[in-house]
Amino acid sequence: MSTTSPTLAHPSLSTHGQINGVLFVALFAFAVTRLAALPAIANLGLSPLIVGIVAGAIYGNLLPDTMPESWAAGVNFSARKLLRIAVAFFGLRVSLQEIAQVGVPGLVESVVIVVSTLVIGTWAGMKFMKLDRDTAILTAAGSAICGAAAVLAFESTLQSKPHKSAMAVGSVVLFGTLSMFLYPLLYRAGWLHLDTVGAGLFFGGTIHEVAQVVGAASNVSPETTHIATIVKMTRVMLLVPVLLVLGVWLNRSARSAVGAVGAMSADDAKSGARKLAVPWFALGFLALVVVNSLHVLPEPATSTLNMLDTFALTMAMTALGIETRVSQIRQAGPRALTTGFILYVWLVFGGLAITWGVQRLFG
């Protein structure tokens, strides 16, 4: 008697199920986009990406059996391959000319914040909170670079489990939203001791999401908003070198396991080394930054591509949420959140000290 499964016997059925899964995620993401546009949600600075992972997780945990099993491949495609494409096209939001406007002070601020936050977050998460490597790195990446988009990019490079990304995104939502309301209050109360330029450097250098940066800085002044946005996009630009370094490090770590004695066989280690190659989407991101800087595309085309890219990222986050289970998050949730809090304290006080130092050095 044949044991061949229906899916293997009929590849077209598998392809059909994958397409249906992608379409399902697309419709879900469309609903999420409309929901995120509601004033009550938009005013909180919650991007469609954030709303997508929350809505997806609610659906995945409360109604997991309502989606046909054959659609899971389409959901996985959206959370993995579509994600890589969307992260690459995120480069159209950054230009070298914009980064040049804030000059060396903005670049120094961004580099010091990103590197220090990644190191502190990974070290504190693994050393004190006893998190696994991937969860610690993802939590640090969300705080250090560009929130949910960075978590997605790192998740793709690390090939980690969906629930680990969900925990990192939860930290971005909580502390990034807190910053959006707290920073303007601290500035108006005179507790930050920063001028307009300094406020732009501080806001753009330490707040998690791009939307949260704009929301916070717009409560100070247009000039602060302009500077903060450019500094934030400089941090986004640093996603490329960080991912390249991470990819090379992971690749070397996997190859070194070939001769190790343990659960992983030589074949598995070699396979892991191949999979953990330098991420191509990071190079795509950089290429599209150059394209955007050269103004090759007309403005309407760039705006349309950015809109489609946001939708693709929303699909990826929604799919990630659907694959996430609360039981998995519960195991490390408090520890991941505490790691996010440690990073938040660092971003507020350490970021303020870095901003003062940068202004004094280049002022």
Order of alpha helices (4+ residues) and beta strands (2+ residues): alpha-alpha-alpha-alpha-alpha-alpha-alpha-alpha-alpha-alpha-alpha-alpha-alpha-alpha-alpha-alpha-alpha-alpha
